[in-house]
Amino acid sequence: NTHLTTNAIVNRTIKDPRRLVAASFPVSIGTPLTDAIAALHTAIAELPGTMDEGSQVRVGDITDRTVWLEAAVYAPLDADVVSLASELRGRGLEKLREKGFLAG
């Protein structure tokens, strides 16, 4: 029941030929957001097994020290979403770390 009340329900009978892969990333409050978003778009572009169209990076929650960026990309229906999400998190963190954007 908790899962049903806290997570979005996706109707796969609509025949959308894609699966959503998403991850959240903490960046420091002083980070230039356009630069951090560009770094995550670079990580998304390098992610194998995903579809180029429809990828997004949006600003999520904001605290006194951290801005959470929400990255989303689509993959084919037969994709291993768990592995792709892990790969997205890893590549995203590496790109943000290279730029010094991660929240401490």
C-alpha positions in Angstrom: 0.0 0.0 0.0 2.8 2.4 0.8 4.2 1.9 -2.8 0.8 2.8 -4.2 0.4 5.9 -2.2 3.9 7.3 -2.6 4.9 6.4 -6.2 3.5 7.3 -9.6 1.5 4.6 -11.2 2.4 4.1 -14.9 -0.1 2.5 -17.2 2.0 0.4 -19.6 -1.1 -0.5 -21.6 -0.9 2.8 -23.4 1.7 1.3 -25.6 4.3 3.9 -25.0 7.4 2.2 -26.5 9.7 3.7 -23.8 10.7 3.1 -20.1 11.7 5.9 -17.8 15.1 5.9 -16.1 15.5 8.5 -13.5 18.1 9.6 -10.8 18.5 12.5 -8.4 21.8 14.4 -7.9 22.8 16.7 -5.0 24.7 19.8 -6.0 25.9 22.7 -3.8 23.6 25.6 -3.5 26.2 28.0 -5.0 26.6 25.8 -8.2 25.8 27.5 -11.5 22.7 25.4 -12.3 23.1 25.8 -16.1 26.6 24.3 -15.9 25.4 21.4 -13.6 22.5 20.7 -15.9 24.8 20.7 -18.9 27.1 18.2 -17.1 24.2 15.9 -16.5 23.0 16.2 -20.1 26.6 15.1 -21.1 26.3 12.1 -18.8 22.9 11.2 -20.3 24.3 11.5 -23.9 27.1 9.1 -23.0 24.7 6.5 -21.5 24.4 3.5 -23.8 21.0 1.8 -24.4 18.9 4.9 -24.1 16.8 7.0 -26.5 18.1 10.4 -27.4 14.8 12.2 -27.4 13.0 13.2 -24.3 15.8 13.4 -21.8 15.4 16.0 -19.1 17.2 17.5 -16.2 15.1 19.6 -13.8 15.6 21.3 -10.5 14.0 19.4 -7.7 14.1 20.1 -4.0 16.2 22.9 -2.6 17.5 23.0 1.0 19.8 25.6 2.7 22.9 23.9 1.2 21.8 21.6 -1.6 19.9 21.7 -4.8 18.6 18.4 -6.1 18.7 17.9 -9.8 16.4 15.3 -11.3 17.6 13.6 -14.4 15.4 11.5 -16.6 16.0 9.6 -19.8 13.9 7.0 -21.8 15.0 3.5 -22.8 13.4 0.8 -24.9 10.7 -1.4 -23.3 13.1 -4.4 -23.0 15.8 -2.3 -21.3 17.3 -3.3 -17.9 16.0 -0.2 -16.1 17.8 -1.0 -12.8 21.2 -1.3 -14.5 20.6 1.8 -16.6 19.6 3.8 -13.5 22.7 2.7 -11.7 24.8 3.7 -14.8 23.1 7.0 -14.9 23.8 7.7 -11.3 27.5 6.7 -11.6 28.1 8.7 -14.8 26.2 11.7 -13.4 28.1 11.7 -10.2 31.4 11.5 -12.0 30.5 14.5 -14.3 29.4 16.6 -11.3 32.5 15.6 -9.3 34.8 16.5 -12.2 33.3 20.0 -12.2 33.3 20.3 -8.3 29.5 20.7 -8.2 28.6 17.9 -5.7 27.1 19.0 -2.4 29.4 18.3 0.5 
